[in-house]
Amino acid sequence: MGIVNAVWQIIAVLISVVAVAGAEEGYPLREKFPQVKYMTTEALNKDYQKVIVVDVRSKIEFDVIHVNKAVHEPITTALFTKNLEKIREKSGALPIAFYCNGHSCAKSYEATEMAMKAGFQNVYAYDAGIHDWAKAHPEKTTLMGKSPAPVDKLISKEMFEKRTVSFADFKKKAASPDAMVIDAREPFQRKQIPQLPGTLRNVPSDRLVELIQKGEFKGNQLLILDAVGKQVEWIQYYLEAGGYTNYYFLKKGVLSAVEAGAV
């Protein structure tokens, strides 16, 4: 009888381990931030009216898509935790949920951790992120200025990757007479300049979006690079909305030029 009980105890432990692993599946950063409490999509929706939702991403990301009631407070702001005090007192009763781009984005965890270290209570990472939220609750999401969010306009990973090219291919395309090559990085990011044919035009992303909306580059083959190939994901929304069809992004951004020894 004792052996049977021992076997059942072992099975119970294994079941609990599997359950925990299953719960964490798809959220690789939870293990890295064990002290950070997280809020699920279901919990956020249930308490939507009382939760203070904070978007900690960049301006271009927020402008493309955000939770309707979100307060925009980029984590990169020097006075991030000081500005949080304008949103809610440190000991306030209403929960704060920080979010970014989802499961593998660390910013929501980092923001929560920073808030905790600054003395804020009742703070959470909504680590499912904006894409999960948009798909689950388009009625509470704004996409390209429209709410409910038209989820059919969300750009898939496959659609984005179709527009990314290697450094070698990007360089070949840059040699075309109708090519317009644009560096969308901010000035402080331009420590390394990729070696490309023709003229590399420096246009920060906010200004680039304005020009795209005006149809500035529709007569060109538009080639855009950033630091690591992430920022261009958001620029693509404006290109698609503007009806652009002849454009490509440098895969991995300037990092790919560094890896190719071409800076």
C-alpha positions in Angstrom: 0.0 0.0 0.0 2.9 2.3 0.8 4.4 1.8 -2.6 1.1 2.6 -4.3 0.8 5.9 -2.3 4.4 6.8 -3.2 3.7 6.2 -6.8 0.6 8.4 -6.7 2.6 11.1 -4.9 5.2 11.0 -7.7 2.5 11.3 -10.3 0.9 14.2 -8.5 4.3 16.0 -8.5 4.8 15.4 -12.2 1.3 16.6 -13.0 2.0 19.8 -11.1 5.3 20.3 -12.9 3.7 19.8 -16.2 0.9 22.2 -15.3 3.4 25.0 -14.3 5.4 24.4 -17.5 2.3 24.6 -19.6 1.2 27.8 -17.9 4.6 29.4 -18.7 4.8 28.1 -22.2 5.0 30.9 -24.7 6.2 33.4 -22.1 10.0 32.8 -22.1 10.8 35.9 -20.0 8.7 35.1 -16.9 11.5 32.9 -15.6 13.9 35.8 -16.0 11.6 38.1 -14.0 10.3 35.9 -11.2 9.5 38.8 -8.9 7.3 40.5 -11.4 3.6 39.7 -11.2 1.7 39.4 -14.5 -1.8 40.1 -15.6 -3.6 37.9 -18.2 -5.7 39.1 -21.1 -8.8 37.7 -19.3 -8.0 39.5 -16.0 -7.3 42.8 -17.8 -10.5 42.6 -19.7 -12.5 41.7 -16.6 -11.1 44.7 -14.6 -10.6 46.9 -17.7 -12.5 49.9 -16.2 -10.3 50.1 -13.0 -6.9 49.1 -14.3 -4.5 51.9 -15.3 -3.0 50.7 -18.5 0.5 52.0 -19.4 2.0 51.6 -22.9 5.8 51.7 -22.4 6.8 51.5 -26.1 8.0 54.2 -28.5 5.8 56.9 -30.1 5.6 55.2 -33.5 4.6 51.9 -32.0 1.9 53.6 -29.9 0.7 55.6 -32.8 0.2 52.5 -34.9 -1.6 50.5 -32.3 -2.5 50.7 -28.6 -5.1 49.8 -26.0 -7.8 52.4 -26.1 -7.4 53.7 -22.6 -3.7 53.4 -22.4 -1.5 56.1 -21.1 1.7 56.5 -23.2 4.8 56.6 -21.0 7.9 55.2 -22.9 10.2 53.3 -20.6 13.2 55.1 -22.4 12.1 58.4 -20.8 14.7 59.5 -18.3 12.0 60.5 -15.8 9.9 57.3 -16.3 9.3 56.5 -12.6 8.9 60.1 -11.7 6.2 60.5 -14.4 4.4 57.5 -13.1 3.7 59.4 -10.0 1.6 61.8 -12.1 -0.4 58.9 -13.2 -1.0 57.3 -9.8 0.4 57.6 -6.3 2.9 54.9 -5.3 0.5 53.4 -2.8 -2.6 53.8 -4.9 -5.3 51.1 -4.9 -5.9 50.9 -8.6 -3.7 48.4 -10.3 -1.2 49.5 -13.0 -0.6 47.1 -16.0 2.4 47.8 -18.2 2.5 46.4 -21.7 4.7 46.3 -24.8 4.8 44.0 -27.9 4.1 40.7 -26.3 5.6 37.4 -25.1 9.2 38.0 -26.0 9.3 41.7 -25.3 11.1 42.6 -22.0 9.9 46.2 -21.7 6.7 45.3 -19.8 8.6 43.3 -17.2 11.4 46.0 -17.0 8.8 48.7 -16.4 7.1 46.8 -13.7 10.4 46.0 -12.1 11.5 49.7 -12.2 8.1 50.8 -10.7 8.5 48.2 -7.9 12.0 49.4 -7.1 10.7 53.0 -7.0 8.2 52.0 -4.4 5.0 51.5 -6.5 2.6 48.9 -5.2 0.0 46.9 -7.1 1.9 46.8 -10.4 1.8 44.1 -13.1 3.2 43.2 -16.5 0.6 42.6 -19.1 3.0 40.3 -20.9 0.6 39.0 -23.6 1.1 42.3 -25.2 -0.7 44.5 -27.7 -1.1 41.9 -30.5 -2.8 39.4 -28.3 -5.0 42.2 -26.9 -6.0 43.5 -30.3 -7.0 40.0 -31.5 -9.0 39.3 -28.3 -10.5 42.7 -27.9 -10.5 44.8 -31.1 -13.3 46.9 -29.7 -10.9 48.2 -27.0 -8.0 48.7 -29.4 -7.0 51.5 -31.8 -5.1 50.5 -35.0 -3.9 53.3 -37.3 -6.4 55.7 -35.7 -9.4 53.4 -36.0 -11.4 51.7 -33.2 -12.6 49.0 -33.2 -9.3 47.9 -34.6 -9.6 46.4 -38.1 -7.8 43.1 -37.2 -7.6 42.1 -40.9 -5.1 45.0 -41.2 -2.7 43.6 -38.7 0.6 42.8 -40.5 1.6 39.2 -40.0 5.1 37.9 -39.5 5.0 36.3 -42.9 3.9 39.6 -44.6 6.7 41.5 -42.9 9.4 38.9 -43.7 8.4 39.0 -47.4 9.7 42.6 -47.4 13.0 41.9 -45.6 16.2 41.2 -47.6 19.7 40.3 -46.7 22.5 42.9 -46.8 23.8 41.5 -50.1 20.4 41.8 -51.7 19.8 45.2 -50.1 23.1 46.5 -51.5 22.2 45.3 -55.0 18.9 47.0 -54.9 20.5 50.2 -53.6 22.5 50.3 -56.9 19.3 50.7 -58.9 18.7 54.1 -60.5 15.3 54.5 -58.9 16.4 53.4 -55.4 15.8 55.7 -52.5 17.8 54.4 -49.5 16.7 55.7 -46.1 18.3 55.4 -42.7 15.4 55.6 -40.3 17.6 55.6 -37.1 17.7 58.6 -34.7 20.9 60.7 -35.0 22.4 59.2 -31.8 22.1 55.7 -33.2 24.2 56.5 -36.3 27.6 55.6 -35.0 28.1 52.9 -37.7 27.2 53.8 -41.3 26.7 50.9 -43.7 28.7 50.9 -47.0 26.0 51.2 -49.7 26.0 52.5 -53.3 24.5 55.9 -53.9 23.3 58.4 -51.3 22.1 57.2 -47.9 19.4 59.7 -46.8 19.0 60.2 -43.0 15.3 60.5 -42.1 14.2 59.6 -38.5 11.1 57.5 -38.3 8.7 60.2 -37.2 9.7 62.4 -40.1 9.7 59.4 -42.5 6.1 58.6 -41.5 5.1 62.2 -42.4 6.8 61.9 -45.8 5.3 58.5 -46.5 1.8 59.8 -45.8 2.4 62.6 -48.3 3.3 60.1 -51.0 6.9 61.4 -51.1 8.6 58.2 -52.4 6.0 56.5 -54.5 8.1 57.0 -57.6 11.1 55.2 -56.1 12.1 51.7 -55.0 12.1 52.5 -51.3 14.8 50.8 -49.2 14.7 51.4 -45.5 17.1 50.4 -42.7 17.1 50.8 -39.0 19.3 49.6 -36.1 18.3 45.9 -35.8 15.4 45.4 -38.1 12.6 46.1 -35.5 11.5 49.7 -36.0 10.7 49.1 -39.7 7.9 46.7 -38.7 5.9 49.8 -37.6 6.9 51.8 -40.7 5.4 49.1 -42.8 1.9 49.9 -41.5 2.2 53.4 -43.0 3.6 52.1 -46.3 0.7 49.6 -46.6 -1.9 52.3 -45.6 -0.4 54.6 -48.2 -0.6 52.1 -51.0 3.2 51.6 -51.4 4.1 48.4 -53.2 7.8 48.9 -54.1 9.6 48.8 -50.8 12.1 46.6 -48.9 13.7 46.5 -45.4 17.2 45.5 -44.5 16.9 42.3 -42.4 18.5 42.8 -39.0 19.1 46.4 -39.9 22.6 47.9 -39.6 23.6 44.9 -37.5 23.6 42.8 -40.7 26.0 45.3 -42.3 28.2 45.0 -39.2 28.2 41.2 -39.5 29.1 41.5 -43.2 32.0 43.8 -42.3 30.5 46.6 -44.4 30.5 49.6 -42.0 
